[in-house]
Amino acid sequence: MQPLLFVVVAVVFWLLLSVKILNEYERGVVFRLGKVLPKPKGPGIIVVAWPIDRMVRVSLRTVVLDVPPQDVITKDNVTVKVNAVVYFRVMDPLAAVIQVENFLFATSQEAQTTLRSILGQASLDELLSERERLGHMVQEVIDQNTDPWGVKVTQVAVKAVDLPQEMQRAMAKQAEAEREKRAKIIHASGELEASKHLSEAASALSAQPASLHLRYLQTLVEISAEKNSTILFPVPIDWMKALMGEK
């Protein structure tokens, strides 16, 4: 009984070490005596023949990598801090394990280097207004460099651009000057439009002299409605000349 019991215990112990459960989003890269098996295993219950087999778990879920702030010198020699987010996932578990020691760390370093390189070729205005285009350029370069590792970069988003205080003050002055410029242009356009309407009104009044008297009476009505203690009555110059006997 003792040898049989020993065998049963050994078999149970071997099963406990050999039976693995992989989730739906996981794959297992198995090395048998140091040589990788041609296909990854999983998901579900798999058997890894311990101790001759060794398994490395690889997640196929999308990884969200936060790229730390990078010092970038733009094309117009402005130093800014830029941070971004990189979305990627493993498409080939075998390449992700065999071709690179740590694909997460390697992808992070590649993202930081590429971010500084690509954004350094853009001016400050492009960096502030064309983040989506620049992010797409960074994504293409990173994806091309990580493709041999079995990693697919799906998106790169530029989160924030931190400007120096001096540059923020200069941009605020520029924006204020632009607003003042637009305000003066709008005011001048209004004056021009008003002068055109006044000229048309003067032409209409000169064509019909009686309308000027009607306007005069309307002005008196408006003045009297304000309950003023003093009312000024404008007298047309033509009347003054008639009273003074001028021709």
C-alpha positions in Angstrom: 0.0 0.0 0.0 2.8 2.4 0.8 4.3 2.3 -2.8 0.9 2.8 -4.3 0.1 5.7 -2.0 3.5 7.2 -2.8 2.7 6.9 -6.5 -0.8 8.5 -6.1 0.7 11.4 -4.1 3.4 11.9 -6.7 0.8 11.9 -9.5 -1.4 14.4 -7.6 1.6 16.6 -6.9 2.6 16.5 -10.6 -0.9 17.4 -11.7 -1.0 20.3 -9.3 2.2 21.6 -10.8 1.3 20.8 -14.4 -2.3 21.8 -14.8 -2.7 25.5 -15.6 -5.8 27.6 -16.2 -5.6 30.5 -18.6 -8.2 33.2 -18.9 -9.8 34.1 -22.2 -7.4 37.1 -22.6 -4.3 35.0 -21.8 -2.0 32.8 -23.8 0.8 30.5 -22.6 4.1 30.4 -24.4 5.6 27.0 -23.4 9.3 26.1 -23.5 10.0 22.4 -23.5 13.6 21.7 -22.5 14.5 25.2 -23.6 12.8 25.1 -27.0 9.6 27.0 -27.6 6.6 25.1 -28.8 5.3 26.3 -32.2 1.9 27.5 -31.0 0.9 29.2 -27.7 -1.6 27.4 -25.5 -4.9 28.6 -24.1 -7.3 29.7 -23.1 -8.9 27.3 -20.6 -7.2 24.3 -18.9 -3.9 23.2 -20.3 -1.2 20.8 -19.1 2.4 21.8 -18.8 4.6 18.8 -18.3 6.5 19.8 -15.2 9.5 20.0 -14.9 10.5 19.7 -18.5 8.1 22.5 -19.6 8.1 26.1 -18.5 5.2 28.5 -19.4 5.2 32.3 -19.7 1.8 34.0 -19.5 1.1 36.7 -22.0 -1.9 39.0 -21.8 -3.7 39.9 -25.1 -5.6 42.9 -23.6 -5.0 46.4 -24.6 -2.4 48.1 -22.4 -2.7 51.8 -21.6 0.8 53.2 -21.2 1.2 56.6 -19.6 4.3 58.2 -21.1 5.9 60.5 -18.5 6.5 64.2 -19.3 9.2 64.6 -21.9 11.3 67.7 -22.5 10.8 68.6 -26.1 12.5 71.4 -28.1 10.1 72.5 -30.9 11.1 73.5 -34.4 11.0 77.2 -33.4 13.3 76.5 -30.3 10.7 76.6 -27.6 11.2 74.1 -24.7 8.0 72.4 -23.5 7.0 69.4 -21.5 4.7 66.9 -23.3 3.1 63.8 -21.9 1.1 61.2 -23.9 -0.9 58.0 -23.6 0.0 54.9 -25.8 -2.6 52.2 -26.4 -1.1 48.8 -27.6 -1.7 45.1 -27.4 0.2 41.9 -28.1 -0.7 40.3 -31.4 2.0 37.6 -31.5 2.7 36.1 -28.0 5.7 34.1 -29.3 7.4 37.2 -30.7 6.6 39.2 -27.6 8.4 36.6 -25.4 11.3 35.6 -27.7 12.2 38.7 -29.6 12.5 41.1 -26.7 13.3 40.7 -23.0 10.5 42.8 -21.7 8.1 44.1 -24.3 6.3 46.5 -21.8 9.6 48.3 -20.9 10.8 48.2 -24.5 7.6 49.8 -25.8 7.7 52.4 -23.1 11.2 53.4 -24.0 10.4 53.4 -27.7 7.3 55.7 -27.1 9.4 58.2 -25.1 12.1 58.4 -27.7 9.7 58.6 -30.7 7.6 61.3 -28.9 10.6 63.6 -28.4 11.8 63.0 -32.0 8.5 63.6 -33.8 7.3 66.5 -31.7 10.7 68.1 -32.0 10.1 68.5 -35.8 6.9 70.6 -35.2 6.5 74.2 -34.3 4.8 75.4 -31.2 1.6 76.4 -33.0 1.4 72.9 -34.7 2.0 71.2 -31.4 -0.9 73.2 -29.8 -3.4 73.0 -32.7 -2.6 69.7 -34.5 -2.2 67.2 -31.7 -4.3 64.6 -33.4 -2.1 64.6 -36.6 1.1 64.5 -34.6 -0.2 61.7 -32.4 -1.0 59.7 -35.5 2.5 60.2 -36.8 4.0 59.1 -33.5 1.7 56.0 -33.5 2.9 55.0 -37.0 6.5 55.2 -36.1 6.2 53.3 -32.8 4.0 50.6 -34.4 6.6 50.1 -37.2 9.4 49.7 -34.6 7.5 47.4 -32.3 6.1 45.2 -35.1 9.0 42.7 -34.8 8.1 42.2 -31.1 4.5 41.2 -32.0 3.1 44.4 -30.5 0.5 46.5 -32.2 0.2 50.2 -31.3 -3.4 51.3 -31.9 -3.4 54.9 -30.7 -1.1 57.6 -29.3 -2.8 60.6 -27.7 -1.0 63.8 -26.6 -2.4 64.6 -23.2 -1.0 67.9 -22.3 1.6 70.5 -23.3 3.1 72.5 -20.5 4.5 75.9 -21.6 7.0 78.0 -19.6 5.6 80.9 -17.7 7.4 83.4 -20.0 5.8 81.8 -23.1 2.4 81.8 -21.4 2.6 85.6 -20.7 3.8 86.3 -24.2 0.9 84.3 -25.7 -1.6 86.1 -23.4 -0.3 89.4 -24.7 -0.5 88.2 -28.2 -4.1 87.1 -27.7 -5.0 90.4 -26.0 -3.5 92.3 -29.0 -5.5 90.2 -31.4 -8.7 90.9 -29.5 -8.1 94.6 -29.5 -7.3 94.5 -33.2 -10.6 92.7 -33.9 -12.5 95.2 -31.7 -11.1 98.2 -33.5 -11.8 96.7 -36.9 -15.4 96.0 -35.8 -15.8 99.5 -34.5 -14.4 101.0 -37.7 -16.8 98.9 -39.8 -19.7 100.0 -37.7 -18.7 103.7 -38.1 -18.5 103.2 -41.9 -21.8 101.5 -42.0 -23.4 104.2 -39.9 -22.0 106.9 -42.1 -23.5 105.3 -45.2 -26.9 105.1 -43.6 -26.7 108.7 -42.4 -25.7 109.8 -45.9 -28.7 108.0 -47.3 -31.0 109.6 -44.7 -29.7 113.0 -45.5 -30.3 112.5 -49.2 -33.9 111.4 -48.4 -34.6 114.4 -46.2 -33.2 116.9 -48.7 -35.4 115.4 -51.4 -38.6 116.0 -49.2 -38.3 119.2 -47.1 -41.5 118.5 -45.3 -40.1 115.3 -43.8 -37.5 117.4 -42.0 -40.3 119.3 -40.2 -41.9 116.0 -39.3 -38.6 114.8 -37.8 -38.3 118.1 -35.9 -41.8 117.6 -34.3 -41.0 114.0 -33.5 -37.8 115.1 -31.7 -39.8 117.6 -29.6 -42.2 114.8 -28.6 -39.3 112.6 -27.5 -37.8 115.4 -25.5 -41.0 116.3 -23.7 -41.6 112.6 -22.7 -38.4 112.7 -20.6 -39.9 115.4 -18.2 -36.9 117.6 -18.5 -37.0 121.0 -16.8 -35.2 122.7 -19.7 -36.2 122.1 -23.3 -34.1 123.4 -26.2 -36.0 124.2 -29.4 -33.7 124.0 -32.4 -34.6 126.6 -35.0 -33.7 125.9 -38.7 -31.2 128.3 -40.2 -33.6 129.0 -43.0 -36.1 130.5 -40.5 -33.4 132.6 -38.9 -32.5 134.1 -42.2 -36.1 134.8 -43.0 -36.6 136.7 -39.7 -33.4 138.7 -40.2 -34.6 139.7 -43.7 -31.7 138.0 -45.5 -32.3 136.6 -48.9 
